[in-house]
Amino acid sequence: MWEGALSGPTGSLYEGGHFYFRIGFGGQYPFRAPLVQFITQLYHLNVDAMGVVSLPSLRSWSVASRLYEVCQELYDMF
């Protein structure tokens, strides 16, 4: 499991905030997408009530997918 943090970008609704997340790798990784979940409570269209993130790169996951793309999309959410 990886843990990370994002800072809210200047000029956004999330400015000044610090948002912590986890990326969990199940036993079937890389054949199944990792689980990306915010630890910090966050209100966003791509985040459910449990903090689980839905991103295009996770929905179209394949063995050739890269975690860099997931992290970039996570950053771009803000």
Secondary structure, DSSP 8 states (H G I E B T S, - for coil): -EEEEEE--TTSTTTT-EEEEEEE--TTTTTS--EEEESS----TTB-TT-BB--HHHHT--TT--HHHHHHHHHHT-
